């Protein structure tokens, strides 16, 4: 349940409780007041009835016992002698005096003669009466007044209280909902800002610029929350800027170091090759050592070139868009792989028509080569590798899927999430017949992202598939025509 709903329900519940207490108190107070008023009237009616009986003389009371002057309509009078009913009467609403049967009056004979008022239910048309018993010589006189006016007044008040309570609750609910909504509006803005931050990818240092909570009044709880939240966003922005500066420095260092290492590595390789060619005048172990130096310098040069390429891709460079025949790139890469690894069965599955996408031919060729090389390097001889192209969709939302599938041992599931990280290796998951720098798949991921595409992998023993999805238009373009215009302007 939301905070707004809880507050409204609590407010309405308090209103219900207050209305119930006030209504119940009013009803009880009215009943008590009217009963006291009836008791006072009953006392006067009893006194009048006593005087009337005493004035009757030795013949005893007659029917007029209940008709002394001043008695109100509904007044009941009964005269008991030695416990027997002598006479009982009641004044109706028209002012006429009516006799009551002994069966109706007889319950009044049990009323205690203590001068206090008692409530008796006579049933029938009479209902409840407030009665008192007083001694008159050897007899007992019982006088009563009806409780009907009390019950009618209480019933009317109950209806009024219920109607007023319902109307008050409706009004209180509406006012409470409006007040709570207005009061929580600053908190809603805090939640909206937090949701906007949660949806924002924190990949740049400027993504949080201008994202702040507008309510920062220190006098309110929400304002203090907004101030703290803005301060937190400032810290996050500063941390992102520091991270970006650090990453930029690292990328610049890698690019500079890779660039500077290419010349000495070329010199080492050249001198090692020159020395090896003069092997006729050198000891055999020296010739072997020079060969190893040359091969390792070649391997190090390849690693330096890969690092330099990744650094430039991180800076948004090294991608020159033009129309690329992806089918030709796949065929060339597969032919090269046949020559480099004849022990693997490498097949192609491409459409009859050429598949053309906007991109950098050299970089996309490197993607295909790296994926095929990865499959050759980490599978046993005789493993079947299939390179395929599949057009997907049409128009700006379409593209092409490049797949490299092998039926090798598969990849360790625990290693899959970090497969495209730099220098990531899984030596224990797949067999290796050659060395690996751990940069091949990282280059694939970086190049594909620079082309606005994506690369995924699914693997299980006997079926490992790398899927590269390339868009049919240049990243940021509105369609194929825009892509061709952009390519023309770039070239």
C-alpha positions, -999 to 999 in steps of 0.1 A, spaced: 0 0 0 13 34 -10 22 61 16 -5 83 1 -32 57 6 -21 49 41 -22 85 51 -57 90 36 -69 58 53 -55 69 87 -71 103 84 -105 88 75 -101 62 103 -95 91 128 -125 109 114 -146 78 118 -134 73 154 -141 110 163 -175 110 146 -184 77 164 -174 90 198 -192 124 192 -223 107 179 -224 80 206 -218 107 233 -246 129 219 -271 100 218 -262 89 254 -264 125 266 -297 131 250 -312 99 264 -299 107 298 -312 143 297 -347 132 285 -348 104 311 -340 129 338 -367 152 325 -392 123 325 -382 114 361 -389 150 372 -423 150 354 -430 116 369 -424 130 404 -449 158 398 -474 134 383 -471 110 413 -476 139 437 -508 149 419 -520 114 418 -514 110 455 -534 141 463 -562 129 440 -564 95 458 -563 111 493 -592 134 482 -614 104 471 -623 98 508 -633 64 524 -649 50 493 -615 44 478 -602 54 443 -624 52 413 -617 56 376 -608 92 380 -577 83 400 -557 89 369 -574 121 359 -563 147 384 -558 181 368 -525 186 351 -517 150 341 -503 147 306 -513 124 278 -499 89 282 -498 90 321 -505 56 336 -520 52 370 -525 19 390 -539 14 425 -530 -18 444 -545 -29 477 -530 -59 495 -513 -68 462 -545 -69 442 -552 -45 414 -580 -21 423 -580 1 392 -556 9 364 -560 35 337 -541 55 311 -547 88 293 -545 85 256 -533 111 231 -568 126 227 -570 132 265 -595 105 271 -592 82 301 -591 45 294 -592 15 318 -564 -11 317 -570 -48 322 -557 -65 353 -533 -85 332 -517 -54 318 -514 -36 352 -504 -66 373 -466 -64 364 -467 -29 381 -474 -46 414 -438 -58 416 -424 -22 415 -404 -15 447 -419 12 469 -387 33 473 -397 67 457 -373 61 428 -381 57 391 -379 23 374 -383 12 338 -409 -14 331 -418 -31 298 -456 -35 296 -456 -49 261 -483 -44 235 -492 -9 226 -479 6 258 -443 -5 255 -417 8 280 -428 30 309 -409 50 335 -428 43 367 -426 50 405 -445 35 434 -457 55 464 -476 44 495 -511 58 500 -524 46 533 -526 8 533 -524 8 494 -497 14 468 -501 39 440 -480 34 408 -477 62 384 -459 60 350 -449 80 320 -441 65 286 -405 63 273 -416 65 237 -407 102 233 -372 94 246 -368 66 220 -382 87 192 -358 115 200 -329 92 202 -338 75 170 -341 108 152 -308 119 166 -292 86 155 -304 91 119 -291 127 120 -257 116 134 -254 88 108 -262 112 79 -239 139 91 -212 113 98 -214 99 63 -213 133 47 -185 144 70 -165 112 61 -170 119 24 -158 154 28 -129 144 50 -119 117 25 -118 142 -3 -100 169 17 -76 143 31 -68 130 -4 -63 165 -17 -42 176 12 -20 144 12 -15 147 -26 -4 183 -22 18 175 8 34 145 -10 40 163 -43 76 172 -33 82 136 -24 68 126 -58 94 149 -74 121 132 -54 108 98 -66 107 110 -102 142 123 -100 154 90 -84 136 70 -111 152 92 -138 187 85 -123 179 48 -121 170 47 -158 201 67 -169 231 46 -179 261 60 -160 286 56 -188 295 93 -191 304 119 -165 279 144 -178 248 123 -177 238 137 -142 243 173 -151 211 192 -144 194 162 -128 185 175 -94 155 176 -70 139 210 -70 125 208 -34 154 215 -10 136 235 18 156 226 50 125 233 71 107 203 58 115 166 59 111 162 21 133 192 16 161 177 37 157 144 18 160 164 -15 191 182 -3 208 150 7 198 134 -26 212 163 -46 244 161 -26 246 124 -33 241 131 -71 269 156 -69 292 130 -53 282 105 -80 289 130 -107 323 138 -93 331 101 -90 321 96 -126 343 125 -137 372 111 -118 366 76 -133 364 91 -168 396 111 -163 413 79 -150 401 58 -179 411 85 -203 446 86 -188 448 48 -190 436 48 -226 460 76 -235 489 57 -218 480 25 -236 478 43 -269 511 62 -264 529 31 -250 516 10 -279 526 36 -304 560 40 -289 566 2 -286 560 -4 -323 593 11 -334 616 -8 -310 597 -40 -316 602 -36 -353 639 -31 -347 642 -61 -325 623 -82 -350 645 -69 -378 678 -75 -361 666 -110 -349 657 -119 -385 690 -105 -399 710 -125 -373 690 -156 -380 698 -154 -417 735 -153 -409 730 -186 -391 758 -203 -411 785 -184 -391 767 -187 -357 763 -216 -332 731 -236 -335 718 -225 -300 723 -188 -310 704 -194 -342 676 -210 -322 676 -181 -297 673 -156 -325 644 -175 -339 626 -174 -306 633 -137 -302 619 -131 -337 587 -151 -330 581 -135 -297 587 -100 -311 561 -108 -338 536 -119 -310 543 -88 -290 539 -66 -320 505 -82 -326 495 -75 -290 507 -39 -292 487 -34 -324 456 -49 -308 460 -26 -277 465 4 -300 434 -5 -319 413 -8 -287 426 25 -274 417 42 -307 383 25 -307 377 38 -272 383 73 -285 358 69 -313 385 66 -340 396 39 -364 361 34 -381 356 47 -416 322 40 -429 316 28 -465 294 1 -481 310 -32 -473 304 -65 -491 301 -87 -460 298 -119 -481 332 -113 -497 348 -107 -463 334 -140 -450 347 -159 -480 382 -144 -477 384 -151 -440 373 -187 -445 398 -192 -473 426 -179 -451 415 -201 -422 416 -232 -445 452 -224 -453 461 -217 -417 443 -247 -401 436 -275 -427 428 -299 -398 395 -280 -391 364 -285 -413 353 -249 -420 322 -243 -440 302 -212 -451 265 -206 -452 258 -173 -470 230 -161 -493 234 -162 -530 231 -124 -532 259 -103 -517 251 -89 -483 261 -52 -481 262 -32 -449 277 2 -440 309 -1 -421 347 -2 -421 358 -31 -443 392 -36 -425 376 -36 -391 347 -59 -401 372 -83 -417 391 -83 -384 358 -93 -366 353 -123 -389 390 -133 -387 391 -130 -349 359 -151 -345 371 -178 -368 406 -178 -352 390 -180 -318 370 -211 -329 401 -227 -345 424 -219 -315 401 -232 -288 388 -264 -304 403 -298 -312 414 -307 -347 386 -321 -368 361 -297 -352 335 -284 -377 332 -246 -379 304 -229 -399 304 -192 -407 270 -179 -418 252 -147 -428 215 -142 -423 196 -110 -433 172 -99 -405 142 -76 -411 142 -47 -435 146 -10 -435 161 10 -407 152 -17 -381 168 -45 -401 203 -57 -405 223 -89 -408 234 -116 -383 269 -130 -387 273 -164 -369 303 -185 -362 293 -219 -350 315 -249 -339 307 -283 -324 336 -282 -300 338 -288 -262 319 -256 -254 327 -227 -230 325 -228 -192 292 -211 -183 309 -193 -154 333 -177 -179 307 -165 -205 298 -132 -187 334 -120 -190 342 -136 -223 345 -102 -241 366 -85 -214 402 -76 -223 429 -102 -215 401 -127 -205 412 -163 -209 395 -196 -201 423 -220 -206 405 -248 -187 372 -245 -205 384 -252 -241 415 -270 -254 443 -248 -268 468 -256 -295 483 -221 -297 488 -191 -276 462 -163 -270 465 -127 -259 429 -125 -246 423 -95 -268 407 -110 -299 371 -111 -286 375 -77 -269 384 -63 -303 353 -80 -318 331 -64 -292 346 -30 -295 344 -30 -333 309 -42 -334 298 -16 -309 315 11 -329 293 -1 -358 262 2 -336 257 -36 -334 259 -62 -308 276 -95 -302 263 -125 -281 273 -160 -275 255 -192 -265 274 -223 -256 269 -259 -246 290 -290 -253 288 -297 -290 273 -263 -300 289 -229 -295 275 -200 -315 289 -164 -317 263 -140 -332 272 -106 -344 242 -83 -353 250 -54 -376 225 -28 -385 215 -21 -420 222 17 -416 251 36 -401 247 43 -364 228 76 -359 214 76 -395 178 76 -403 178 50 -431 198 35 -459 197 67 -480 210 87 -451 237 60 -446 248 63 -482 248 101 -480 269 99 -448 293 74 -465 296 97 -495 304 127 -473 330 107 -453 347 94 -485 
